Amino acid sequence: MDKIKLYDEDGVEVEFFVDAKFSIDDTDYVALYTDEEEPEIYILKVIEDENGDELFAGIDDDELEEAKKAYEELLDELE
């Protein structure tokens, strides 16, 4: 399982587990969680900077709902 480290709004480093990467049309998303026992899923948009490095961006509520549906469909397919 892949792990990444991100920083919260207070600058505190938080380790996340990558649960899934998926796409909707031409937009890529990643589903992350912090605790294996009681996972709360965070969905972020994957964007690239000018050097081609992956960055993660927050998304608005409408886009989040669409991404949640796609993530749930992906999980259903994997079962």
N, C-alpha and C positions, 0 to 999 in steps of 0.2 A: 504494500500500500504506500503510495507516494505521500510525502509530508512536505508542507511549505510553511514558511514563517512570514507572518504579516504583522503590521503594527496597528494597534487600535487608535482611537481618536486622542488618547492621552500619551501616545508614543510608546506604549508597553508592547513588547513582542509577544505574539500569540502563535502557537503552533497549531496548524490545521491539517487534517487528513483530507486528501482529495478522494471524494467518493465517485465522481463521474465528470467527464467532459462531454458536452453534447452541443449540437448546433440547431438553430432555427433559421431557416433560409441561409443567409450568408453571415450570420452572427453566431459567434462561439460563446459558450457559457461554461462555468465550472461550478460544481456542487461541492461544498466543503463542510466539514464538521470538526468540532474540537474535542468531544468526549465520546469515546467508543461505547460506553455503557448507556448513556442517555444522549444520543446524538441530536443536536439541533442543526438543521441544514441551513447553510447560507449559500445563496446563489448569486454569483457575480458575473459580469460580462468580461470576456477576455478581449483585450485590445492590444495592439502592437505600437510601440513607440517608434521614433524615426530610425532607430538602429535595428528594428525587428525583434526586440525583446518583448516578452509577454508582460502585460500589466493587467491588473484587475480593477474594474470600475463598478460602482454601485449602479443600480437601475431603479427606475420609477415604478410605482405600484402596478400600473397596467402591464408593463414589460415583465415585471416579476411574476404576475399571475400567469402570463403566457409561458414563461420559463418554467414555473412550477408544474404546469400541466405537461409540458414536454419531458421534464425530469421524471414525473410519476409514470408517464407512458413508457419511458426507457426502463424504469424499474420493473414494470409489469412484464415487459418483453424478456427481461432477464430471469424471471421466475420460472 
